[in-house]
Every structure is written in C-alpha cells, then in structure tokens.
Amino acid sequence: PMEVAPPPSLKASAPTWPAPGAPLTKLAVTVPRGFRKKRIYLDAGHGADGNTGNRSVLCEDEQDFTLRVGLDLQRRLEATGLFVVRLSRDAPGQRVAYPARVVAAEAWNAHAFVSLHSDARGQAQRWHATPERQCPRQDATPGYSVLWSDEGSEPLKTHRATLARALARRMEAAGFRPYDGVDYTGLYDGDAVQPGVFVDRHAPERRIMVLRRPRIPSVIIETYHALDYEENQRWKEERTLDAFAAAVAQGLVEALAPPPAPANTARPHSAGMAE
C-alpha cells in the first residue's frame, strides 16, 4: 500500500532542552590571528567554610557538582592549547575563602575569573529521590544564566559585560537553554543584548563579591537549574560536558581576543577539545 506522510502538525519535533535526547552541538573553536594563550582562573563555586551551596533534586551539594564540573572543564580547556587554567579548589573537602580566591586570581595575573555554580530557583517541593531520601524539586524553570556586575569603572565594566555575553551566546548556540529570569526580579536585571545574561541588582550590601571585587573581568555561570530533574540528568552526560567546554572555550576566545585585524585572518583552531 502507498505510504502517506503525516501532516506537518503531526510530525515529531526534535526534543528541546532539557528533554532526553535534546540536541547539543560541540562548537568548533575559531581563533583569530594574534590570540595568545590566556590564563583563566576557574572557580569551583562554594566549598568555603559553612558554604556548601544549594542541594540538588538528587540531594547533591552544589560544592560537589562545581568541583566535578570544574575539574572536567579545566582538562578540556587546557587540551585546546589556548588556555592555562587554575582551579580555586581541586580536591573534595578543600575549603577556600572567597576573598582568598580573588587574591589568588589577581596575583596570578589571570585574564578572566569564571565562577561555576548551579542555580536553585522558585518554590521547590519535596520528593522522594529514593525511598529513604527526600530532596527539593522544581521542574518549571530550567536553563543557564551568566551573571556580572556593573559596579566600578571602565574599561573593567565593559570587559565584564563582553565576557558574560560571549559565554552566554556560545552556550545558547550549542543548544543550552537560556533562563528567562522569572525568579530574578529584584535580584538581577536581564540584558537587552543577549538572552541568559543578567546584571547584579541585589541590595548593595548583598551584592556578589566575586562579581564586583576582582580587578580582572569576572562572571558567574549558573550552569543549570539544580532542582530540575531532567536538567540534572543531562549534566551527568558526557556530551553535555563536551558541548559546555567547547562553548566556554569559544566564548573566552571571543571575549579575550585582541581587537580584530583586517578581514580573512580568522582560522579554525586545529587542536580539538579533549574527548
């Protein structure tokens, strides 16, 4: 019998992030001429005394997530040959005060300070992650955000904004979902240029130190919504870590590259991301 194609409205559409199988792209890293190896201070967020961060939908402490992802990202970024990466902490149980992280990054003359986190948004419900353990869950607001501060003077403020927008732009291009900011009212303002970018609007005494204190460009990447079950599962997948690292690498190159030279000088970088 003749096959009849279903109407367009009935065709299965590709899953969207963070659904299982949602497409992600490992971006090629394109490097302009004149780009020299950059020093990146990569902060595995939390892990200070009395500061373990949020607890995920599966009851993992944020400090453990950021350490795991930070170690992986360090390896992949350095494998490109474009970056030297120093982690704020590199072992379970290590405690490093936030002021010490800023001092270390500046003493090293880092070109950028990138702090990795996971977010916890909205009104969570308790659910049984296992028969014996209840954890917080909220599946309504997945996605990443990149945070920066417009405190201080120029050109530092512009460099922060450039870094935040480049990282968010490349994460979006890779297939990650930018958070819409619905729970950020009064805390952050959304960016008019790039979805997923937000500027700190906490009360002055509560503004985030690693965004406003460093004398080098600094941002926070809220990698995902830790209370969202599906997004939590995606961040355990190798392809997610691979796509994230490539997006961060390209974002760093774009933000830290020297001013553009005449046309036809960009070249694809031949050293691939670490598998």
Kinemage of the C-alpha trace (Angstrom):
@kinemage 1
@onewidth
@group {chain A} dominant
@subgroup {mainchain}
@vectorlist {calphas} color= white
{ca pro a 1} P 0.000 0.000 0.000
{ca met a 2} L 1.046 3.572 -0.617
{ca glu a 3} L 2.622 5.314 2.366
{ca val a 4} L 1.022 8.592 3.317
{ca ala a 5} L 3.182 11.173 5.059
{ca pro a 6} L 1.626 12.661 8.177
{ca pro a 7} L 0.696 16.327 8.007
{ca pro a 8} L 3.384 18.712 9.299
{ca ser a 9} L 1.449 19.332 12.516
{ca leu a 10} L 1.700 15.639 13.420
{ca lys a 11} L 5.384 15.169 12.687
{ca ala a 12} L 7.503 14.576 15.752
{ca ser a 13} L 9.541 17.644 16.582
{ca ala a 14} L 13.051 17.468 17.967
{ca pro a 15} L 13.147 17.435 21.766
{ca thr a 16} L 14.153 20.695 23.380
{ca trp a 17} L 16.482 21.174 26.303
{ca pro a 18} L 16.466 19.624 28.873
{ca ala a 19} L 14.434 16.708 27.475
{ca pro a 20} L 16.262 13.412 26.915
{ca gly a 21} L 17.974 13.462 23.536
{ca ala a 22} L 17.726 17.238 23.137
{ca pro a 23} L 20.344 18.174 20.540
{ca leu a 24} L 23.588 19.790 21.611
{ca thr a 25} L 26.358 20.993 19.316
{ca lys a 26} L 30.056 20.863 20.091
{ca leu a 27} L 31.124 24.169 18.578
{ca ala a 28} L 34.330 24.455 16.595
{ca val a 29} L 36.750 26.819 18.309
{ca thr a 30} L 37.765 29.585 15.905
{ca val a 31} L 40.842 31.582 16.873
{ca pro a 32} L 41.798 34.960 15.396
{ca arg a 33} L 45.379 35.664 14.457
{ca gly a 34} L 47.330 37.182 17.297
{ca phe a 35} L 45.488 35.265 20.011
{ca arg a 36} L 47.904 34.212 22.726
{ca lys a 37} L 47.397 31.662 25.461
{ca lys a 38} L 45.240 33.076 28.271
{ca arg a 39} L 45.297 32.430 32.000
{ca ile a 40} L 41.827 31.500 33.282
{ca tyr a 41} L 41.063 31.357 36.991
{ca leu a 42} L 38.260 28.811 37.201
{ca asp a 43} L 36.346 28.974 40.461
{ca ala a 44} L 34.560 25.833 41.623
{ca gly a 45} L 31.791 27.693 43.424
{ca his a 46} L 31.094 27.254 47.143
{ca gly a 47} L 33.394 24.933 49.081
{ca ala a 48} L 34.120 27.567 51.729
{ca asp a 49} L 33.589 27.116 55.459
{ca gly a 50} L 29.855 26.881 56.128
{ca asn a 51} L 29.072 27.322 52.436
{ca thr a 52} L 28.155 24.134 50.595
{ca gly a 53} L 25.712 25.845 48.204
{ca asn a 54} L 22.335 24.506 47.166
{ca arg a 55} L 21.203 20.896 47.333
{ca ser a 56} L 20.067 19.398 44.045
{ca val a 57} L 16.998 17.415 43.048
{ca leu a 58} L 19.034 14.320 43.988
{ca cys a 59} L 20.430 15.916 47.176
{ca glu a 60} L 23.928 16.559 45.803
{ca asp a 61} L 25.655 19.562 47.369
{ca glu a 62} L 26.446 22.309 44.880
{ca gln a 63} L 30.081 22.375 46.011
{ca asp a 64} L 30.479 18.764 44.859
{ca phe a 65} L 28.877 19.461 41.479
{ca thr a 66} L 31.037 22.522 40.795
{ca leu a 67} L 34.206 20.662 41.750
{ca arg a 68} L 33.406 17.799 39.403
{ca val a 69} L 32.467 20.073 36.506
{ca gly a 70} L 35.382 22.402 37.218
{ca leu a 71} L 37.945 19.608 37.043
{ca asp a 72} L 36.423 18.389 33.782
{ca leu a 73} L 36.321 21.876 32.261
{ca gln a 74} L 39.924 22.573 33.266
{ca arg a 75} L 41.074 19.439 31.458
{ca arg a 76} L 39.125 20.194 28.300
{ca leu a 77} L 40.115 23.865 28.114
{ca glu a 78} L 43.804 23.124 28.581
{ca ala a 79} L 43.638 20.401 25.924
{ca thr a 80} L 42.880 23.092 23.327
{ca gly a 81} L 46.315 24.614 23.880
{ca leu a 82} L 44.665 28.028 24.183
{ca phe a 83} L 44.417 28.354 27.957
{ca val a 84} L 46.236 27.730 31.198
{ca val a 85} L 43.580 27.063 33.827
{ca arg a 86} L 43.972 27.291 37.588
{ca leu a 87} L 41.195 25.975 39.851
{ca ser a 88} L 40.228 27.680 43.087
{ca arg a 89} L 39.967 24.242 44.727
{ca asp a 90} L 40.757 20.860 43.273
{ca ala a 91} L 40.001 18.232 45.924
{ca pro a 92} L 36.945 17.125 47.922
{ca gly a 93} L 36.916 18.615 51.390
{ca gln a 94} L 39.170 21.520 50.447
{ca arg a 95} L 37.933 24.828 51.877
{ca val a 96} L 38.936 28.136 50.307
{ca ala a 97} L 37.556 31.501 51.422
{ca tyr a 98} L 36.181 33.677 48.634
{ca pro a 99} L 38.492 36.648 49.331
{ca ala a 100} L 41.455 34.286 49.005
{ca arg a 101} L 40.215 33.208 45.579
{ca val a 102} L 40.127 36.796 44.345
{ca val a 103} L 43.613 37.451 45.739
{ca ala a 104} L 44.955 34.298 44.083
{ca ala a 105} L 43.464 35.157 40.693
{ca glu a 106} L 44.862 38.680 40.743
{ca ala a 107} L 48.287 37.575 41.995
{ca trp a 108} L 48.452 35.133 39.090
{ca asn a 109} L 47.532 37.920 36.645
{ca ala a 110} L 44.618 35.891 35.324
{ca his a 111} L 42.927 37.245 32.220
{ca ala a 112} L 39.473 36.197 33.483
{ca phe a 113} L 37.777 34.881 36.614
{ca val a 114} L 34.992 32.394 35.804
{ca ser a 115} L 32.976 31.066 38.745
{ca leu a 116} L 30.951 27.884 38.167
{ca his a 117} L 27.670 27.362 40.003
{ca ser a 118} L 24.290 25.694 39.699
{ca asp a 119} L 21.095 27.619 40.377
{ca ala a 120} L 18.138 26.842 42.661
{ca arg a 121} L 15.001 28.779 41.698
{ca gly a 122} L 11.356 29.143 42.501
{ca gln a 123} L 9.244 27.257 45.030
{ca ala a 124} L 10.538 23.714 45.405
{ca gln a 125} L 8.507 20.729 46.533
{ca arg a 126} L 9.877 17.758 48.437
{ca trp a 127} L 10.007 14.468 46.586
{ca his a 128} L 11.411 11.023 47.269
{ca ala a 129} L 14.598 10.813 45.220
{ca thr a 130} L 14.991 7.393 46.818
{ca pro a 131} L 12.646 5.568 49.199
{ca glu a 132} L 14.777 6.838 52.071
{ca arg a 133} L 15.643 10.360 50.927
{ca gln a 134} L 13.567 13.463 50.200
{ca cys a 135} L 15.096 16.205 48.064
{ca pro a 136} L 13.878 19.561 46.667
{ca arg a 137} L 12.344 19.555 43.180
{ca gln a 138} L 11.079 22.270 40.823
{ca asp a 139} L 10.887 21.465 37.108
{ca ala a 140} L 9.383 24.693 35.752
{ca thr a 141} L 12.403 26.943 35.097
{ca pro a 142} L 15.389 25.149 33.548
{ca gly a 143} L 18.295 26.864 31.875
{ca tyr a 144} L 21.608 28.620 32.396
{ca ser a 145} L 22.411 32.199 33.286
{ca val a 146} L 25.601 34.257 33.232
{ca leu a 147} L 25.883 36.943 35.898
{ca trp a 148} L 28.034 40.069 36.014
{ca ser a 149} L 28.343 43.363 37.899
{ca asp a 150} L 28.294 46.894 36.534
{ca glu a 151} L 29.881 48.342 39.676
{ca gly a 152} L 33.251 50.024 39.315
{ca ser a 153} L 34.892 51.905 36.490
{ca glu a 154} L 35.654 51.489 32.825
{ca pro a 155} L 37.031 49.634 30.992
{ca leu a 156} L 36.509 46.845 33.538
{ca lys a 157} L 32.697 47.056 33.382
{ca thr a 158} L 32.698 46.717 29.611
{ca his a 159} L 35.104 43.773 29.777
{ca arg a 160} L 32.800 42.003 32.257
{ca ala a 161} L 29.763 42.540 30.053
{ca thr a 162} L 31.657 41.371 26.968
{ca leu a 163} L 32.748 38.193 28.754
{ca ala a 164} L 29.251 37.451 30.070
{ca arg a 165} L 27.618 37.962 26.674
{ca ala a 166} L 30.186 35.900 24.788
{ca leu a 167} L 29.829 32.928 27.140
{ca ala a 168} L 26.027 33.080 27.114
{ca arg a 169} L 25.901 33.499 23.336
{ca arg a 170} L 28.032 30.414 22.777
{ca met a 171} L 26.103 28.326 25.306
{ca glu a 172} L 22.892 29.228 23.502
{ca ala a 173} L 24.459 28.392 20.132
{ca ala a 174} L 25.463 24.981 21.494
{ca gly a 175} L 21.847 24.192 22.371
{ca phe a 176} L 21.686 25.055 26.054
{ca arg a 177} L 18.577 26.926 27.133
{ca pro a 178} L 18.927 30.483 28.460
{ca tyr a 179} L 16.954 31.084 31.640
{ca asp a 180} L 14.275 33.750 31.271
{ca gly a 181} L 14.841 35.348 34.689
{ca val a 182} L 11.304 34.925 36.028
{ca asp a 183} L 12.604 34.318 39.559
{ca tyr a 184} L 15.272 37.044 39.425
{ca thr a 185} L 13.011 40.073 39.940
{ca gly a 186} L 14.719 42.489 42.312
{ca leu a 187} L 17.929 40.437 42.289
{ca tyr a 188} L 19.180 40.731 38.698
{ca asp a 189} L 18.213 42.674 35.578
{ca gly a 190} L 18.088 40.896 32.237
{ca asp a 191} L 20.412 42.005 29.470
{ca ala a 192} L 18.991 43.834 26.459
{ca val a 193} L 21.619 42.306 24.165
{ca gln a 194} L 21.934 38.606 24.991
{ca pro a 195} L 19.396 36.167 26.499
{ca gly a 196} L 20.643 34.444 29.624
{ca val a 197} L 22.806 37.378 30.787
{ca phe a 198} L 21.922 39.216 33.996
{ca val a 199} L 23.488 42.086 35.934
{ca asp a 200} L 23.557 42.053 39.732
{ca arg a 201} L 20.826 44.171 41.349
{ca his a 202} L 20.931 42.875 44.923
{ca ala a 203} L 20.884 45.469 47.685
{ca pro a 204} L 24.392 46.990 47.804
{ca glu a 205} L 25.367 45.177 50.991
{ca arg a 206} L 24.320 41.820 49.466
{ca arg a 207} L 25.949 42.114 46.050
{ca ile a 208} L 28.160 39.243 44.978
{ca met a 209} L 31.807 39.711 45.862
{ca val a 210} L 33.346 37.700 43.033
{ca leu a 211} L 31.420 39.804 40.513
{ca arg a 212} L 32.357 43.249 41.820
{ca arg a 213} L 35.652 42.801 43.697
{ca pro a 214} L 38.131 41.334 41.167
{ca arg a 215} L 40.170 43.817 39.169
{ca ile a 216} L 40.010 41.397 36.245
{ca pro a 217} L 36.885 40.525 34.217
{ca ser a 218} L 34.745 38.167 36.287
{ca val a 219} L 31.446 36.349 35.776
{ca ile a 220} L 29.379 33.601 37.337
{ca ile a 221} L 27.997 30.842 35.119
{ca glu a 222} L 24.882 29.323 36.655
{ca thr a 223} L 25.280 26.192 34.568
{ca tyr a 224} L 21.781 24.800 35.096
{ca his a 225} L 18.780 24.642 37.441
{ca ala a 226} L 19.767 22.078 40.065
{ca leu a 227} L 16.177 21.393 41.165
{ca asp a 228} L 15.055 20.340 37.667
{ca tyr a 229} L 15.209 16.553 37.352
{ca glu a 230} L 15.730 16.316 33.594
{ca glu a 231} L 18.339 19.064 33.512
{ca asn a 232} L 20.153 17.372 36.377
{ca gln a 233} L 20.247 14.173 34.334
{ca arg a 234} L 21.595 15.961 31.256
{ca trp a 235} L 24.528 17.360 33.256
{ca lys a 236} L 25.656 13.826 34.019
{ca glu a 237} L 26.100 13.111 30.307
{ca glu a 238} L 29.472 13.261 28.600
{ca arg a 239} L 28.025 15.115 25.605
{ca thr a 240} L 26.807 17.915 27.879
{ca leu a 241} L 30.236 18.428 29.406
{ca asp a 242} L 31.789 18.289 25.940
{ca ala a 243} L 29.420 20.865 24.440
{ca phe a 244} L 29.738 23.105 27.500
{ca ala a 245} L 33.536 23.112 27.365
{ca ala a 246} L 33.590 23.967 23.662
{ca ala a 247} L 31.101 26.795 24.228
{ca val a 248} L 33.160 28.191 27.100
{ca ala a 249} L 36.351 27.934 25.049
{ca gln a 250} L 34.849 29.860 22.135
{ca gly a 251} L 33.285 32.423 24.457
{ca leu a 252} L 36.622 33.035 26.163
{ca val a 253} L 38.402 33.409 22.834
{ca glu a 254} L 35.858 35.947 21.612
{ca ala a 255} L 35.912 37.940 24.842
{ca leu a 256} L 39.687 37.956 25.345
{ca ala a 257} L 40.954 38.193 21.761
{ca pro a 258} L 42.830 41.304 20.660
{ca pro a 259} L 40.965 43.823 18.501
{ca pro a 260} L 40.096 42.325 15.105
{ca ala a 261} L 42.670 42.574 12.339
{ca pro a 262} L 41.770 43.062 8.656
{ca ala a 263} L 39.430 40.557 7.020
{ca asn a 264} L 40.362 36.947 6.243
{ca thr a 265} L 42.565 36.443 9.308
{ca ala a 266} L 40.342 34.154 11.389
{ca arg a 267} L 41.215 30.488 11.276
{ca pro a 268} L 39.644 27.348 12.718
{ca his a 269} L 41.697 26.055 15.608
{ca ser a 270} L 43.094 22.646 14.730
{ca ala a 271} L 43.545 21.269 18.263
{ca gly a 272} L 40.177 19.806 19.192
{ca met a 273} L 38.539 19.737 22.590
{ca ala a 274} L 39.514 16.824 24.796
{ca glu a 275} L 37.199 13.889 24.429
